[in-house]
Amino acid sequence: MTESIEKVSIIVSKGSLEGVYPALIMANGARAEGIEANLFFTFFGLDAVNKRRYEDVKVATVGNPGLHLSTLVGGLPGVSAVLTRVLEKKMDRLDIPPIPEFLQMIADTGAGLYGCKASCDLFDLTKDDLIDQVKDIITVGEFYELAAGGQIIFT
Amino acid sequence: MPSATYAGRQVTVNDEGFFEHPDEWTEAMAPEIATSAGIGQLGEDHWRVIKFMRAQYEQTGAGPTVRLLGRSSGVSVKELYELFPKGPAKLAAKIAGIPKPRGCI
């Protein structure tokens, strides 16, 4: 058999819907293949595990050339919310779970969810501010210890 | 195409060991497939999942995702990973003699 991946550690640094989903899909997909997986939420990626925000992660409609929408239109109030709703409906039809359910599912697969200490300090967040599925707030050094021997993916 | 022998009968499998012809599968083969996939004794919950996989495949032509398994098979996602640590949907599909699931979720 060819060389296989045994462990992945995925860093989530963005707080937009399109920033969060790929990391969740990759972590969940890794576990489905029997690969060990860790998720490390840093900077605005912390929104995905912040109790006050994780149910309200939106598509970036400004500064997102992939949408082919003029910045002026993308910046109008409500545009991001409407586009997010459209995408969420489509994802629901494709059996892609909403972020809160997806995080619970990923935690249930045995993957580890962690918050970044420096970012939590920066945004005045403690473990109580993060969803219960987050195992711990860890330093970058501890992250590297966890990631040792595996692949690191930055999103 | 490689072949394997389970419960005394030769069956065609693909390179990863999934059945090429799910109708060649019988329940008597499951314990031997499980052993070759690194799963020990099949318990009641393993069987619940295997039978659910089979039923889904017969209804829809494809094996269920882990999400659907967790919702509908009566075994939670957490328990699924305890039963099949190297990937529930993939391993249960192999043991149930159905094709490898191709979904991303």
Interface residues (C-beta under 8 A of the other chain):
Chain A: I25 N28 G29 R31 A32 E33 G34 D95 I96 P97 M105 D108 T109 G110
Chain B: T65 V66 R67 L68 G70 S76 V77 K78 Y81 P85 K86 G87 P88 A89 K90 L91 G103 C104 I105
